[in-house]
Amino acid sequence: MSESQTPEQGSADEVELSERTADVVDDAKSAPSDRDTAGPFDAAEVPAMRPYVDLGGIKVAPREGLQLRLEVDERANRVIAVSLEYAESLLQVQAFAAPKKTGLWGPVRAELTQQMTSQGGTVSEEHGVLGPELLVKTPAPGDQGGTRVARFVAVDGPRWMLRGVIMGKAALDAEARERVIELFRELVVVRGEQPMPPSELLQLKVPAGVQGQRQAPPAGTLPV
């Protein structure tokens, strides 16, 4: 507080400064230190001959026991997410365009926290092998009562962010989650060279033989 300020003015300035500080969101890239060698991978980091299920913006490494389906938004008539059923769990993934030097996961975590709490859910931030993650508990839909649990994870790569929503057993069980994270880290993101605004969903496609589920994923699981 300067000599010309009254105590009331100084106090008001301090409160305003505290509010501004609270609004600052970390936009640094969030990724494990071995991302380029252990995944999730950029398309330029994997051998061209390695077999993958090509879904456009995301490629999935096949493995025994893995069931794959695509979530289709009927209104927009486009694929908006990839759902992978594995280890008694569901991993739903999306890839987004991102800036070269800054990350998306910090701002997205802040938005998710605000959205989920406004919907009556509880959000706790934890630190996993991929970095910061959110454990979200929301009231189950309908009149049945109970709670729905989901764990949000993400990695900022070169000009993209890959985000996953873990549901089922792996949301709370550490051993099952380890297997699902291994699956997440095998994914390949195909960003492409075309200019795209940050947070734009990378285009996905339906390959032959893959089921497309024509409905939007559960509400509250896909905010950006």
C-alpha positions in Angstrom: 0.0 0.0 0.0 1.4 3.4 -1.0 1.4 6.5 1.3 -1.4 8.0 -0.7 -3.7 5.0 -0.3 -6.2 4.6 2.6 -6.3 1.3 4.4 -9.6 0.5 2.7 -8.1 1.2 -0.8 -5.1 -1.0 0.0 -7.3 -3.8 1.1 -9.4 -3.6 -2.0 -6.3 -3.7 -4.2 -5.0 -6.8 -2.4 -8.4 -8.6 -2.9 -8.4 -7.7 -6.6 -4.9 -9.0 -7.0 -5.7 -12.2 -5.3 -8.7 -12.8 -7.6 -6.5 -12.1 -10.6 -3.9 -14.6 -9.4 -6.6 -17.3 -8.8 -7.8 -16.9 -12.4 -4.3 -17.6 -13.9 -4.4 -21.1 -15.6 -1.3 -23.1 -16.2 -0.9 -23.5 -20.0 2.4 -25.4 -19.9 2.5 -28.6 -21.8 1.6 -31.6 -19.6 3.2 -34.9 -20.6 5.4 -37.7 -19.2 9.1 -37.2 -19.8 9.2 -40.3 -21.9 6.2 -39.5 -24.1 8.1 -39.6 -27.4 9.4 -43.1 -26.7 6.6 -44.6 -24.6 3.6 -42.8 -25.9 1.1 -41.6 -26.7 2.8 -41.1 -29.9 2.8 -38.5 -32.7 2.4 -40.1 -36.2 6.0 -39.1 -37.0 7.3 -41.2 -34.1 6.1 -44.6 -35.1 7.3 -47.0 -37.8 5.1 -46.7 -41.0 4.8 -50.5 -41.2 3.5 -51.1 -37.7 -0.1 -52.4 -37.9 -2.8 -50.0 -36.5 -6.5 -49.6 -36.8 -6.6 -46.3 -38.7 -9.4 -44.0 -37.4 -8.2 -40.8 -39.0 -7.0 -38.5 -36.2 -6.3 -41.5 -33.9 -4.7 -44.9 -34.6 -5.3 -47.8 -32.3 -2.8 -50.7 -31.7 -4.8 -53.9 -31.8 -4.5 -56.2 -28.8 -6.3 -59.3 -27.5 -9.5 -58.5 -25.5 -9.9 -55.0 -26.9 -13.3 -54.0 -28.2 -13.5 -50.8 -30.2 -16.5 -48.7 -31.2 -17.0 -45.1 -32.4 -19.3 -42.6 -30.9 -21.3 -40.7 -33.5 -23.1 -37.4 -33.0 -26.3 -37.8 -34.9 -27.0 -34.1 -35.1 -23.6 -33.3 -36.7 -23.4 -36.7 -38.4 -19.7 -37.1 -37.5 -17.6 -39.3 -35.3 -16.7 -37.5 -32.1 -14.9 -40.1 -29.9 -13.3 -43.5 -29.9 -14.5 -45.9 -27.1 -12.2 -48.8 -26.1 -13.5 -51.5 -23.9 -10.7 -53.3 -22.1 -9.9 -54.8 -18.7 -13.5 -54.4 -17.4 -13.2 -50.7 -18.2 -14.1 -48.2 -20.8 -11.6 -45.7 -22.2 -13.1 -43.0 -24.3 -10.5 -40.9 -26.2 -10.5 -37.7 -28.3 -7.6 -35.8 -30.0 -7.6 -32.0 -30.4 -5.4 -29.5 -32.2 -3.2 -27.5 -29.9 -0.6 -24.7 -30.1 3.0 -25.5 -30.8 4.5 -24.1 -27.5 1.6 -24.2 -25.0 -0.6 -27.0 -23.7 -4.4 -27.4 -23.5 -4.7 -29.8 -20.6 -4.3 -27.0 -17.9 -7.1 -24.8 -19.3 -9.3 -27.9 -20.0 -8.9 -29.1 -16.4 -10.1 -25.8 -15.1 -13.1 -25.9 -17.5 -13.9 -29.4 -16.5 -13.7 -28.7 -12.8 -16.1 -25.7 -13.2 -18.5 -27.6 -15.4 -18.7 -30.7 -13.2 -19.1 -28.9 -10.0 -21.9 -26.7 -11.5 -23.6 -30.0 -12.4 -23.5 -31.1 -8.8 -20.4 -33.3 -9.1 -17.3 -33.5 -7.0 -13.8 -33.1 -8.6 -10.5 -34.0 -7.1 -7.2 -33.5 -8.8 -4.6 -36.4 -8.5 -1.2 -37.0 -10.0 -0.8 -40.1 -12.1 1.9 -41.6 -14.4 0.7 -39.2 -17.2 0.6 -36.2 -15.0 -2.4 -34.3 -13.5 -5.7 -36.1 -13.7 -9.2 -35.5 -12.5 -11.4 -37.9 -10.6 -15.0 -36.9 -11.1 -18.0 -38.2 -9.2 -21.5 -37.1 -10.5 -25.0 -38.2 -9.6 -26.2 -41.1 -11.7 -28.9 -40.1 -14.2 -32.5 -41.0 -13.6 -34.2 -41.9 -10.3 -32.0 -44.8 -9.4 -29.6 -42.8 -7.3 -26.0 -43.7 -6.9 -22.9 -42.1 -8.3 -21.1 -42.2 -11.6 -17.3 -42.1 -11.5 -15.0 -41.1 -14.3 -11.3 -40.3 -14.4 -10.0 -37.7 -16.9 -6.4 -38.0 -18.2 -4.6 -36.2 -21.0 -1.3 -35.6 -22.6 -0.1 -32.6 -24.5 1.9 -33.6 -27.6 3.4 -31.7 -30.5 0.5 -29.5 -31.8 -2.1 -31.8 -30.2 -3.7 -33.0 -27.0 -5.0 -36.5 -26.5 -7.6 -36.8 -23.8 -9.1 -39.9 -22.2 -12.1 -40.6 -20.0 -11.7 -43.8 -17.9 -14.8 -45.4 -16.6 -15.7 -48.7 -15.1 -13.2 -50.7 -13.0 -10.1 -48.7 -13.9 -11.6 -45.4 -12.7 -10.9 -46.5 -9.1 -8.9 -49.8 -9.2 -5.1 -49.0 -9.6 -4.2 -52.4 -11.2 -6.9 -52.2 -13.9 -6.1 -48.5 -14.5 -2.4 -49.5 -15.1 -3.6 -51.7 -18.0 -5.8 -49.0 -19.4 -3.0 -46.4 -19.3 -0.8 -48.9 -21.2 -3.5 -48.9 -23.9 -3.8 -45.1 -23.8 0.0 -44.8 -24.3 -0.1 -47.1 -27.4 -2.4 -44.7 -29.2 -1.0 -42.6 -32.1 -2.3 -39.1 -32.9 -2.3 -38.0 -36.6 -2.4 -34.2 -36.4 -1.8 -33.4 -40.0 -0.1 -30.3 -41.4 -3.2 -28.2 -42.1 -3.8 -25.1 -39.9 -6.4 -25.7 -37.2 -7.5 -23.5 -34.3 -6.6 -24.8 -30.8 -9.2 -27.1 -29.3 -10.6 -28.2 -32.6 -11.4 -31.9 -32.6 -9.2 -33.9 -35.0 -11.4 -35.6 -37.6 -12.2 -39.3 -37.0 -13.4 -41.8 -39.6 -15.2 -45.1 -39.5 -13.0 -47.9 -41.1 -14.5 -51.0 -42.6 -15.7 -53.5 -40.0 -15.8 -51.1 -37.0 -19.1 -50.4 -35.3 -20.3 -46.8 -35.1 -22.6 -46.2 -32.2 -25.0 -43.4 -33.4 -25.4 -41.5 -30.2 -23.5 -38.9 -28.3 -21.4 -40.2 -25.3 -22.7 -39.6 -21.8 -23.4 -36.0 -20.9 -20.5 -34.3 -19.1 -17.8 -36.5 -20.5 -16.8 -34.5 -23.5 -16.4 -30.8 -22.7 -13.4 -29.0 -24.2 
